[in-house]
Amino acid sequence: MSAAHNRNAIRFVVLTVLIDAIGFGIIMPVLPSVVMRLGHIGLAQATEIGGWLGMVYAAVQFVTGPLVGNLGDRFGRRPVLLGSLAGFAVDYALMGFAPTLGWLFLGRALAGFFGASYGPAGAALADVSTPEDRAKLFGMIGAAFGVGFIVGPALGGLLGEFGDKAPFHAAAVLAACNLILGLVAFPETLSADKRRPFQWRRANPVGALMALAKLPGLLPVAFALFWWNLAGMVYPVAWSWFTIAAFDWSPGQIGASLTWVGAIMALSQIFVVGRLVKRFGERRAAEIGILVATLGFVIDAIVPKGWMLYPAMLVIAFQAAVMPAMSGLMSRRVPPTQQGELQGFTGSVAAIGSIIAPALYNPALAWFTGPAAPFRFPGIVFALSTVMGMIALFTLIVLRPAPAQIPPATGS
């Protein structure tokens, strides 16, 4: 493949992640009010239902991640990714018109299925990069996500002041525009000689696990990824609910805080991640990021004033290195023919954490802010995430180095 071809693919993948992040960020500030409005319930009960919505999303993603990854390895990244973008547009439109909580759950299920597009997106980057460049390229995805979180929550907070349906409609329009652009600009990245037959026995989490477990040193990284994802999910799962419970923030204030997070993420991906990985290597960079982020969790748990969250969130500058570094660690351990399967599998690993996170964080927050709590402590969610982060850090510390050569593909 030519250099121009690869550049076009990289640009579209990064742009896709950017637009997806904007769409996701737009709805975050208003999701609590939507749940309370459709369910005719208060904040504590809505917090629990918000957790169930997150679990539905993650459960579907857990099941479909390997399926989408294996389809990408068989048919290429382009049809799978474009199909996912079409589904996102339908999903956001459906949620914008949802008349009941049941329709909201249906929308979250569809988002879980089409959210598996991150697997083909990551695999496409792996297709057009060398092992040495992958952490940097995955860092570009992180930067795009950060920029999306600058624009998305700010726009969502603004639109949310005029009604909680408008952000969903805006997200649907963005996804549709992204699909149209992809039809024109996104080239196929997986050459025919690197494709492999589709096998149903591997197109599920258990089958993918059995196939990838044969590769040396992969499962310990996946184990660390699971715990880190579980820790990091505290922000998308609990942040909106936490800030309302702890500081009575409005949608505009929530949007502003998420915009601040996005700005830090984007700048750190540009100026910190590459330098950190180059200086310390992928594993040490991930360890540093987890350690600093865990200290940030502790601060978030105990700050007495809402404005204090803003300087506390500066730790994200180092946290941003974790996912690109860990993605690079895993990609080094997998041959080219299984990169899609790997990305689908890691999506399922992350989805397990995403299933557990709302079942853990939201009920804990609801309990410690409800009338039956022995004492009021909204920071319980960050106390829990601190424990998860320390487990991920310990796993990486004892991890063995990657093999000197990428092993051959497993199976046919």
VEXDREN-2710 file (C-alpha; in Angstrom, 1 decimal):
% VEXDREN-2710
k/r/px/py/pz
1/MET/0.0/0.0/0.0
2/SER/1.2/3.5/-0.8
3/ALA/2.1/6.1/1.7
4/ALA/-0.8/8.3/0.5
5/HIS/-3.2/5.4/0.9
6/ASN/-2.0/4.8/4.5
7/ARG/-2.3/8.5/5.3
8/ASN/-5.9/8.7/4.0
9/ALA/-6.8/5.7/6.1
10/ILE/-5.2/7.1/9.2
11/ARG/-6.9/10.5/8.8
12/PHE/-10.3/8.9/8.4
13/VAL/-9.9/6.6/11.4
14/VAL/-8.8/9.5/13.6
15/LEU/-11.6/11.7/12.3
16/THR/-14.1/8.9/13.0
17/VAL/-13.0/8.6/16.6
18/LEU/-13.2/12.4/16.9
19/ILE/-16.8/12.5/15.6
20/ASP/-17.8/9.5/17.7
21/ALA/-16.3/11.2/20.8
22/ILE/-18.2/14.4/20.0
23/GLY/-21.5/12.4/19.6
24/PHE/-20.9/10.5/22.9
25/GLY/-19.9/13.7/24.7
26/ILE/-22.9/15.6/23.5
27/ILE/-25.3/13.3/25.3
28/MET/-23.4/12.9/28.6
29/PRO/-24.5/16.2/30.2
30/VAL/-28.2/15.6/29.6
31/LEU/-28.5/11.8/30.1
32/PRO/-29.4/12.1/33.8
33/SER/-32.2/14.6/33.1
34/VAL/-33.5/12.3/30.2
35/VAL/-33.7/9.3/32.6
36/MET/-35.4/11.4/35.3
37/ARG/-37.9/12.8/32.7
38/LEU/-38.8/9.5/31.0
39/GLY/-38.9/7.6/34.2
40/HIS/-40.6/10.3/36.3
41/ILE/-38.1/9.6/39.1
42/GLY/-35.6/11.3/41.3
43/LEU/-31.8/11.5/41.1
44/ALA/-31.0/8.5/43.3
45/GLN/-33.3/6.1/41.4
46/ALA/-32.2/7.6/38.1
47/THR/-28.6/6.9/39.0
48/GLU/-29.3/3.2/39.4
49/ILE/-31.1/3.1/36.1
50/GLY/-28.2/4.9/34.5
51/GLY/-26.1/2.1/35.7
52/TRP/-28.4/-0.4/34.0
53/LEU/-28.2/1.5/30.8
54/GLY/-24.4/1.3/30.9
55/MET/-24.6/-2.4/31.6
56/VAL/-26.8/-3.1/28.6
57/TYR/-24.4/-1.1/26.3
58/ALA/-21.4/-3.0/27.6
59/ALA/-23.0/-6.5/27.6
60/VAL/-23.9/-6.2/23.9
61/GLN/-20.4/-4.9/23.1
62/PHE/-18.9/-7.8/25.0
63/VAL/-20.8/-10.3/22.9
64/THR/-20.3/-8.6/19.5
65/GLY/-16.8/-7.3/19.8
66/PRO/-15.1/-10.5/18.6
67/LEU/-17.8/-11.0/15.9
68/VAL/-17.1/-7.6/14.4
69/GLY/-13.3/-8.1/14.7
70/ASN/-13.5/-11.5/12.9
71/LEU/-15.7/-10.0/10.2
72/GLY/-13.0/-7.3/9.7
73/ASP/-10.3/-10.0/9.4
74/ARG/-12.4/-11.8/6.8
75/PHE/-14.0/-9.0/4.7
76/GLY/-11.8/-6.0/5.5
77/ARG/-12.1/-3.0/7.7
78/ARG/-14.1/-0.7/5.3
79/PRO/-17.5/-2.5/5.1
80/VAL/-17.5/-3.2/8.8
81/LEU/-16.6/0.3/9.9
82/LEU/-19.0/2.0/7.5
83/GLY/-21.8/-0.3/8.6
84/SER/-21.2/0.7/12.2
85/LEU/-21.3/4.4/11.4
86/ALA/-24.7/3.9/9.8
87/GLY/-25.9/2.2/12.9
88/PHE/-24.7/5.0/15.1
89/ALA/-26.8/7.5/13.2
90/VAL/-29.9/5.4/13.6
91/ASP/-29.2/4.8/17.3
92/TYR/-28.8/8.5/18.2
93/ALA/-32.0/9.4/16.3
94/LEU/-33.9/6.7/18.1
95/MET/-32.7/7.8/21.5
96/GLY/-33.6/11.4/20.6
97/PHE/-37.2/10.4/19.9
98/ALA/-37.5/7.8/22.8
99/PRO/-40.9/8.2/24.5
100/THR/-40.1/5.8/27.3
101/LEU/-37.2/4.3/29.2
102/GLY/-37.7/1.0/27.3
103/TRP/-36.8/2.8/24.0
104/LEU/-33.7/4.3/25.8
105/PHE/-32.6/0.8/26.7
106/LEU/-33.1/-0.3/23.1
107/GLY/-31.0/2.6/21.9
108/ARG/-28.2/1.7/24.4
109/ALA/-28.2/-1.9/23.1
110/LEU/-27.9/-0.7/19.5
111/ALA/-25.1/1.6/20.6
112/GLY/-23.3/-1.3/22.2
113/PHE/-23.4/-3.3/18.9
114/PHE/-22.3/-0.5/16.7
115/GLY/-19.8/0.7/19.3
116/ALA/-17.8/-2.3/18.4
117/SER/-16.5/-0.2/15.5
118/TYR/-13.5/0.8/17.7
119/GLY/-12.2/-2.7/17.0
120/PRO/-12.0/-2.3/13.2
121/ALA/-10.8/1.3/13.7
122/GLY/-7.9/0.1/15.8
123/ALA/-7.2/-2.8/13.5
124/ALA/-7.1/-0.4/10.5
125/LEU/-4.3/1.5/12.3
126/ALA/-2.5/-1.7/13.0
127/ASP/-2.7/-2.6/9.3
128/VAL/-1.0/0.6/8.1
129/SER/1.7/0.9/10.8
130/THR/4.8/-0.7/12.1
131/PRO/5.0/-2.1/15.6
132/GLU/7.3/0.8/16.6
133/ASP/4.7/3.4/15.4
134/ARG/1.6/1.8/16.8
135/ALA/1.6/3.4/20.3
136/LYS/2.0/6.8/18.6
137/LEU/-0.9/6.1/16.2
138/PHE/-3.1/4.8/19.0
139/GLY/-2.1/8.0/20.8
140/MET/-3.6/10.0/17.9
141/ILE/-6.8/8.2/18.5
142/GLY/-6.6/9.3/22.1
143/ALA/-6.0/12.8/21.0
144/ALA/-9.0/12.7/18.7
145/PHE/-11.1/11.4/21.5
146/GLY/-9.8/14.2/23.7
147/VAL/-10.7/16.9/21.2
148/GLY/-14.1/15.3/20.8
149/PHE/-14.5/15.7/24.5
150/ILE/-13.7/19.4/24.2
151/VAL/-16.4/20.0/21.6
152/GLY/-19.0/17.4/22.5
153/PRO/-19.7/18.1/26.2
154/ALA/-19.5/21.9/25.6
155/LEU/-22.0/21.6/22.7
156/GLY/-24.1/19.1/24.7
157/GLY/-24.2/21.4/27.8
158/LEU/-25.2/24.3/25.6
159/LEU/-27.9/22.4/23.7
160/GLY/-29.1/20.8/27.0
161/GLU/-30.0/24.2/28.3
162/PHE/-32.7/24.4/25.6
163/GLY/-34.0/20.8/26.0
164/ASP/-32.6/17.3/26.5
165/LYS/-33.6/16.0/23.1
166/ALA/-31.5/18.3/21.0
167/PRO/-28.1/16.8/21.8
168/PHE/-29.3/13.4/20.5
169/HIS/-30.5/14.8/17.2
170/ALA/-27.2/16.6/16.8
171/ALA/-25.2/13.4/17.4
172/ALA/-27.3/11.6/14.8
173/VAL/-26.5/14.3/12.2
174/LEU/-22.8/14.1/13.0
175/ALA/-22.8/10.3/12.6
176/ALA/-24.6/10.5/9.3
177/CYS/-22.1/13.1/8.0
178/ASN/-19.3/10.8/9.0
179/LEU/-20.8/7.9/7.1
180/ILE/-21.1/10.0/3.9
181/LEU/-17.5/11.0/4.3
182/GLY/-16.3/7.5/4.8
183/LEU/-18.1/6.3/1.7
184/VAL/-16.0/8.7/-0.3
185/ALA/-12.7/8.9/1.6
186/PHE/-12.0/5.7/3.6
187/PRO/-9.9/3.1/1.7
188/GLU/-9.6/-0.6/2.6
189/THR/-6.5/-1.2/4.8
190/LEU/-6.4/-5.0/4.9
191/SER/-4.9/-6.6/1.8
192/ALA/-6.4/-9.8/0.5
193/ASP/-3.3/-11.9/1.3
194/LYS/-3.7/-11.0/5.0
195/ARG/-7.4/-12.0/5.3
196/ARG/-8.4/-15.3/6.9
197/PRO/-11.6/-17.4/6.8
198/PHE/-14.4/-16.4/9.1
199/GLN/-15.0/-18.9/11.8
200/TRP/-18.0/-18.8/14.1
201/ARG/-16.1/-20.7/16.8
202/ARG/-13.8/-17.7/17.1
203/ALA/-16.4/-15.0/16.6
204/ASN/-17.3/-14.9/20.3
205/PRO/-15.5/-13.9/23.5
206/VAL/-14.7/-17.5/24.5
207/GLY/-13.5/-18.5/21.1
208/ALA/-11.4/-15.4/20.7
209/LEU/-9.9/-16.0/24.1
210/MET/-9.0/-19.6/23.3
211/ALA/-7.4/-18.5/20.0
212/LEU/-5.4/-15.6/21.5
213/ALA/-4.4/-17.4/24.7
214/LYS/-1.9/-19.4/22.7
215/LEU/0.1/-16.2/22.0
216/PRO/2.9/-15.7/24.6
217/GLY/2.4/-12.9/27.1
218/LEU/-0.9/-11.6/25.8
219/LEU/-3.3/-12.6/28.6
220/PRO/-1.5/-10.8/31.4
221/VAL/-1.7/-7.6/29.4
222/ALA/-5.4/-8.3/28.8
223/PHE/-5.9/-8.8/32.6
224/ALA/-4.2/-5.5/33.3
225/LEU/-6.4/-3.9/30.6
226/PHE/-9.5/-5.2/32.3
227/TRP/-8.7/-3.7/35.7
228/TRP/-7.6/-0.4/34.2
229/ASN/-10.8/-0.2/32.1
230/LEU/-12.8/-0.9/35.2
231/ALA/-11.0/1.9/37.1
232/GLY/-11.2/4.4/34.2
233/MET/-14.9/3.7/33.6
234/VAL/-15.6/5.8/36.7
235/TYR/-15.6/8.9/34.5
236/PRO/-18.0/8.0/31.7
237/VAL/-20.2/5.9/34.1
238/ALA/-20.4/8.1/37.2
239/TRP/-19.1/11.6/36.5
240/SER/-22.4/13.3/35.6
241/TRP/-24.2/11.6/38.5
242/PHE/-21.3/12.3/40.9
243/THR/-21.1/16.0/40.2
244/ILE/-24.8/16.4/40.6
245/ALA/-24.9/14.5/43.9
246/ALA/-21.8/16.1/45.3
247/PHE/-22.0/19.7/44.0
248/ASP/-25.5/20.0/42.4
249/TRP/-24.0/20.9/39.0
250/SER/-26.2/21.8/36.1
251/PRO/-25.9/20.3/32.5
252/GLY/-23.9/23.4/31.5
253/GLN/-21.4/22.9/34.4
254/ILE/-21.1/19.2/33.7
255/GLY/-20.4/20.0/30.0
256/ALA/-17.8/22.6/31.0
257/SER/-16.0/20.1/33.2
258/LEU/-15.9/17.4/30.5
259/THR/-14.7/20.0/28.0
260/TRP/-11.8/20.7/30.4
261/VAL/-11.1/17.0/30.5
262/GLY/-11.1/16.8/26.8
263/ALA/-8.7/19.7/26.4
264/ILE/-6.2/18.0/28.8
265/MET/-6.6/14.7/27.0
266/ALA/-6.0/16.2/23.6
267/LEU/-2.9/18.3/24.7
268/SER/-1.4/15.4/26.6
269/GLN/-1.8/13.0/23.6
270/ILE/0.0/15.6/21.5
271/PHE/2.7/16.7/23.8
272/VAL/3.1/14.0/26.5
273/VAL/2.2/10.5/25.3
274/GLY/4.8/10.2/22.5
275/ARG/7.6/11.6/24.7
276/LEU/6.7/9.4/27.6
277/VAL/6.6/6.2/25.5
278/LYS/9.8/7.1/23.7
279/ARG/11.6/7.8/27.0
280/PHE/10.3/4.9/29.1
281/GLY/8.9/2.4/26.7
282/GLU/5.3/1.2/26.5
283/ARG/5.1/-0.8/29.7
284/ARG/6.7/1.8/31.9
285/ALA/4.7/4.6/30.3
286/ALA/1.5/2.7/31.1
287/GLU/2.7/2.2/34.7
288/ILE/3.4/5.9/35.2
289/GLY/0.0/6.8/33.8
290/ILE/-1.9/4.4/36.0
291/LEU/0.0/5.5/39.1
292/VAL/-0.6/9.2/38.6
293/ALA/-4.3/8.5/37.6
294/THR/-4.8/6.5/40.7
295/LEU/-3.6/9.5/42.8
296/GLY/-6.1/11.6/40.9
297/PHE/-8.9/9.2/41.9
298/VAL/-8.0/9.7/45.5
299/ILE/-8.1/13.5/45.1
300/ASP/-11.5/13.4/43.3
301/ALA/-12.9/11.3/46.2
302/ILE/-12.1/13.8/48.9
303/VAL/-12.3/17.4/47.4
304/PRO/-14.8/19.5/49.3
305/LYS/-15.5/22.0/46.6
306/GLY/-16.5/21.5/43.0
307/TRP/-14.0/24.0/41.6
308/MET/-11.2/21.8/43.1
309/LEU/-11.9/19.1/40.5
310/TYR/-10.5/21.2/37.8
311/PRO/-6.8/21.2/39.0
312/ALA/-7.2/17.6/40.2
313/MET/-8.1/16.6/36.6
314/LEU/-4.7/17.7/35.4
315/VAL/-3.4/14.2/36.2
316/ILE/-5.2/13.1/33.0
317/ALA/-2.1/14.4/31.2
318/PHE/-0.3/11.2/32.3
319/GLN/-3.3/9.0/32.4
320/ALA/-3.7/9.6/28.6
321/ALA/-0.6/7.4/28.0
322/VAL/-2.2/4.2/29.4
323/MET/-4.4/3.1/26.6
324/PRO/-2.1/3.8/23.7
325/ALA/0.8/2.1/25.5
326/MET/-1.3/-1.0/26.4
327/SER/-2.7/-1.2/22.9
328/GLY/0.9/-1.2/21.6
329/LEU/1.9/-3.8/24.1
330/MET/-0.9/-6.2/22.9
331/SER/-0.4/-5.5/19.2
332/ARG/3.3/-6.4/19.4
333/ARG/2.2/-9.9/20.6
334/VAL/-0.1/-10.7/17.7
335/PRO/0.6/-11.5/14.0
336/PRO/-1.0/-9.3/11.2
337/THR/-3.7/-11.8/10.3
338/GLN/-5.2/-11.6/13.9
339/GLN/-5.1/-7.9/14.5
340/GLY/-8.8/-7.6/13.9
341/GLU/-9.5/-10.5/16.2
342/LEU/-7.2/-8.9/18.8
343/GLN/-9.1/-5.5/18.7
344/GLY/-12.4/-7.3/18.9
345/PHE/-11.2/-9.3/21.9
346/THR/-9.8/-6.3/23.7
347/GLY/-13.1/-4.6/23.1
348/SER/-14.8/-7.5/24.8
349/VAL/-12.3/-7.3/27.7
350/ALA/-13.0/-3.6/28.1
351/ALA/-16.8/-4.4/27.8
352/ILE/-16.6/-6.8/30.8
353/GLY/-15.3/-3.9/32.8
354/SER/-18.0/-1.7/31.3
355/ILE/-20.6/-4.2/32.5
356/ILE/-19.2/-4.4/36.0
357/ALA/-18.6/-0.7/36.4
358/PRO/-22.2/0.6/36.3
359/ALA/-23.2/-2.4/38.4
360/LEU/-20.6/-1.3/41.0
361/TYR/-20.3/2.5/40.8
362/ASN/-23.9/3.6/40.3
363/PRO/-25.5/1.5/43.1
364/ALA/-22.6/2.5/45.4
365/LEU/-23.2/6.2/44.6
366/ALA/-27.0/5.8/45.0
367/TRP/-26.5/4.1/48.4
368/PHE/-24.0/6.6/49.8
369/THR/-26.2/9.6/48.7
370/GLY/-29.5/8.1/49.6
371/PRO/-31.5/8.4/52.8
372/ALA/-30.4/4.9/54.1
373/ALA/-26.7/5.7/53.9
374/PRO/-24.8/5.6/57.3
375/PHE/-23.0/8.7/56.1
376/ARG/-23.0/10.7/52.9
377/PHE/-20.0/10.1/50.6
378/PRO/-20.4/10.7/46.8
379/GLY/-16.6/10.1/46.5
380/ILE/-17.2/6.3/47.1
381/VAL/-17.0/5.8/43.3
382/PHE/-13.4/7.2/43.2
383/ALA/-12.4/5.2/46.3
384/LEU/-13.5/2.0/44.4
385/SER/-11.7/3.1/41.2
386/THR/-8.5/3.6/43.2
387/VAL/-8.5/-0.1/44.2
388/MET/-9.0/-1.2/40.6
389/GLY/-6.2/1.0/39.4
390/MET/-3.8/-0.5/41.9
391/ILE/-4.6/-4.0/40.7
392/ALA/-3.9/-3.0/37.1
393/LEU/-0.6/-1.3/38.1
394/PHE/0.6/-4.4/40.0
395/THR/-0.2/-6.7/37.0
396/LEU/1.9/-4.5/34.7
397/ILE/4.8/-4.4/37.1
398/VAL/5.1/-8.2/37.1
399/LEU/4.5/-8.5/33.4
400/ARG/7.2/-10.3/31.3
401/PRO/8.6/-8.6/28.2
402/ALA/7.1/-9.2/24.8
403/PRO/8.7/-11.9/22.6
404/ALA/11.5/-10.7/20.3
405/GLN/9.5/-11.9/17.3
406/ILE/5.8/-11.8/16.6
407/PRO/4.5/-15.4/16.8
408/PRO/2.8/-17.1/13.9
409/ALA/-1.0/-17.0/13.5
410/THR/-3.0/-19.5/15.5
411/GLY/-5.4/-21.6/13.6
412/SER/-6.6/-21.0/10.1
END
